Amino acid sequence: MRKQAITLGRVGVLLPIGVIIPFLGLLAGLAAVILLLISHNYFAKAYESPRIFNQALTGTIIMIVGNLLGVILLIVGVGMAAFTASDGFDPSNVTQVYSMVFNSGVAIFGVIIWIATGIIGYWFIFQSMKELALRTGVGYFRTAGLLYFIGSIAAIVLIGGIVIFIAWIIHIVAYFSILPENQQLSEEGM
């Protein structure tokens, strides 16, 4: 069970690289989330710690719902701004588009929902990864989880993406730092 968790986690954590491929990016992101959740589920069963999976699942659901709601509200805000433009709408005038969108309270509320659910979701994921670090003995999981959480907070000042990218790199290192059971047993016997 632990070996499958490691394999699925390694594949899942590397899949976001596929986001750069047009049309396949969304599918790669979705597959990454699913594989990482399955990996957390296998780890939860292997270590008899349901908290690993439950926290990861809760955080993921919160972020998915928040992202959908935030995007819908942002689209509604943009649509309202475009239809209420009294002097005509010129999509090539970027400053006009920004001012129209952010004069709408709906768009601002959508961004607030998006950021707030990201922070809450990453808090749960951090809790899951903290437990995973404790059980596996790989501290990189805790560091990656903490950086994901800090990055979600830093998204308010627009540097969160950089912090989340660094967290993702550390997450990759964490999965490749876990030794499979048979390799771990042979090293302990030496």
C-alpha positions as CSV (number, residue, x, y, z in Angstrom):
1,M,0.0,0.0,0.0
2,R,2.8,2.4,0.9
3,K,4.6,1.7,-2.4
4,Q,1.5,2.6,-4.4
5,A,1.1,5.8,-2.3
6,I,4.7,6.8,-3.2
7,T,4.3,6.0,-6.9
8,L,1.0,7.8,-7.3
9,G,2.3,10.7,-5.3
10,R,5.4,11.0,-7.4
11,V,3.4,10.9,-10.6
12,G,0.7,13.3,-9.2
13,V,3.3,15.9,-8.0
14,L,5.0,15.9,-11.4
15,L,1.8,16.2,-13.4
16,P,1.5,20.0,-13.0
17,I,4.4,20.3,-15.4
18,G,1.7,19.4,-18.1
19,V,-0.1,22.6,-17.4
20,I,2.2,24.3,-20.1
21,I,0.7,22.0,-22.8
22,P,-2.3,23.7,-24.4
23,F,-5.7,22.0,-23.9
24,L,-4.1,19.3,-21.7
25,G,-3.2,21.6,-18.9
26,L,-6.5,21.5,-17.1
27,L,-6.7,17.7,-17.4
28,A,-3.1,17.4,-16.0
29,G,-4.0,19.6,-13.1
30,L,-7.2,17.6,-12.4
31,A,-5.3,14.3,-12.7
32,A,-2.6,15.7,-10.3
33,V,-5.2,16.5,-7.7
34,I,-6.8,13.1,-8.0
35,L,-3.6,11.2,-7.8
36,L,-2.3,13.1,-4.8
37,L,-5.6,12.5,-3.0
38,I,-5.4,8.8,-3.8
39,S,-1.8,8.8,-2.6
40,H,-2.8,10.5,0.7
41,N,-5.6,7.9,1.1
42,Y,-3.1,5.1,0.7
43,F,-0.7,6.7,3.2
44,A,-3.6,7.2,5.6
45,K,-4.3,3.4,5.4
46,A,-0.7,2.4,5.5
47,Y,0.0,4.5,8.7
48,E,-3.5,4.0,10.1
49,S,-3.9,7.7,10.3
50,P,-7.1,8.8,8.6
51,R,-6.3,12.4,9.3
52,I,-3.8,12.4,6.4
53,F,-6.5,11.8,3.9
54,N,-9.4,13.6,5.6
55,Q,-7.5,16.9,5.9
56,A,-6.2,16.7,2.3
57,L,-9.7,16.0,1.0
58,T,-11.3,18.8,3.0
59,G,-8.7,21.3,1.9
60,T,-9.1,20.2,-1.8
61,I,-12.9,20.4,-1.7
62,I,-12.8,23.9,-0.1
63,M,-10.4,25.2,-2.7
64,I,-12.3,23.7,-5.7
65,V,-15.6,25.1,-4.5
66,G,-14.0,28.5,-3.7
67,N,-12.3,28.7,-7.0
68,L,-15.5,27.9,-8.9
69,L,-17.5,30.4,-6.9
70,G,-14.8,33.0,-7.2
71,V,-14.5,32.6,-11.0
72,I,-18.3,32.7,-11.4
73,L,-18.5,35.9,-9.4
74,L,-15.6,37.4,-11.3
75,I,-17.3,36.5,-14.6
76,V,-20.6,38.0,-13.4
77,G,-18.7,41.2,-12.4
78,V,-17.1,41.4,-15.7
79,G,-20.4,40.8,-17.5
80,M,-22.1,43.4,-15.4
81,A,-19.3,45.9,-16.1
82,A,-19.4,45.3,-19.8
83,F,-23.2,45.6,-20.1
84,T,-23.4,48.7,-17.9
85,A,-20.7,50.7,-19.8
86,S,-22.5,53.9,-20.7
87,D,-19.8,55.4,-23.0
88,G,-19.1,52.1,-24.9
89,F,-16.9,49.2,-24.1
90,D,-13.4,49.1,-25.6
91,P,-11.8,45.8,-24.7
92,S,-8.4,47.0,-26.0
93,N,-8.3,49.7,-23.3
94,V,-7.0,47.7,-20.4
95,T,-7.3,50.4,-17.8
96,Q,-11.0,50.9,-18.7
97,V,-11.6,47.2,-18.4
98,Y,-9.9,47.0,-15.0
99,S,-11.7,50.1,-13.6
100,M,-15.1,48.7,-14.8
101,V,-14.5,45.3,-13.4
102,F,-13.3,46.4,-10.0
103,N,-15.9,49.1,-9.6
104,S,-18.3,46.2,-9.4
105,G,-18.6,44.8,-5.9
106,V,-19.4,41.4,-7.3
107,A,-16.0,41.0,-8.9
108,I,-14.2,42.2,-5.7
109,F,-16.3,39.8,-3.6
110,G,-15.3,37.0,-6.1
111,V,-11.6,37.7,-5.6
112,I,-12.1,37.8,-1.8
113,I,-13.9,34.4,-1.9
114,W,-11.1,33.0,-4.1
115,I,-8.3,34.2,-1.7
116,A,-10.1,33.3,1.5
117,T,-11.0,29.7,0.4
118,G,-7.4,29.3,-0.9
119,I,-6.1,30.2,2.6
120,I,-8.5,27.9,4.4
121,G,-8.0,25.0,1.9
122,Y,-4.2,25.3,2.1
123,W,-4.5,25.3,5.9
124,F,-6.1,21.9,5.8
125,I,-3.6,20.6,3.3
126,F,-0.8,21.9,5.5
127,Q,-2.3,19.9,8.4
128,S,-2.4,16.8,6.2
129,M,1.2,17.2,5.1
130,K,2.3,17.9,8.6
131,E,0.9,14.5,9.7
132,L,2.4,12.9,6.6
133,A,5.8,14.3,7.5
134,L,5.5,12.9,11.0
135,R,4.5,9.4,9.8
136,T,7.1,9.2,6.9
137,G,9.9,10.9,8.7
138,V,10.4,13.2,5.6
139,G,10.3,16.8,6.9
140,Y,10.0,18.2,3.4
141,F,6.3,17.4,3.5
142,R,5.8,19.8,6.4
143,T,7.9,22.5,4.8
144,A,6.0,22.2,1.5
145,G,2.7,22.3,3.3
146,L,3.7,25.4,5.3
147,L,4.9,27.1,2.2
148,Y,1.7,26.4,0.4
149,F,-0.2,28.0,3.3
150,I,2.1,31.0,3.4
151,G,1.9,31.3,-0.4
152,S,-1.9,31.4,-0.2
153,I,-1.7,34.2,2.4
154,A,0.9,36.0,0.3
155,A,-1.4,35.9,-2.7
156,I,-3.0,39.0,-1.2
157,V,0.2,41.0,-2.0
158,L,0.7,39.1,-5.3
159,I,3.9,37.2,-4.4
160,G,2.0,34.1,-3.4
161,G,2.5,32.4,-6.7
162,I,6.3,32.4,-6.3
163,V,6.0,31.0,-2.8
164,I,3.5,28.3,-4.0
165,F,5.9,27.4,-6.8
166,I,8.8,27.0,-4.3
167,A,6.4,24.8,-2.2
168,W,5.7,22.7,-5.2
169,I,9.4,22.1,-5.8
170,I,9.9,21.1,-2.2
171,H,6.8,18.8,-2.5
172,I,8.5,17.0,-5.4
173,V,11.7,16.6,-3.3
174,A,9.6,15.2,-0.5
175,Y,8.0,12.5,-2.6
176,F,11.3,11.5,-4.1
177,S,12.9,11.5,-0.6
178,I,10.6,8.7,0.7
179,L,12.3,5.3,0.5
180,P,10.1,2.3,-0.5
181,E,9.6,-0.2,2.3
182,N,11.9,-2.8,0.9
183,Q,14.7,-0.3,0.4
184,Q,14.1,1.2,3.8
185,L,14.3,-2.3,5.5
186,S,17.5,-3.2,3.7
187,E,19.2,0.1,4.8
188,E,18.1,-0.4,8.4
189,G,19.6,-3.9,8.4
190,M,23.0,-2.7,7.4
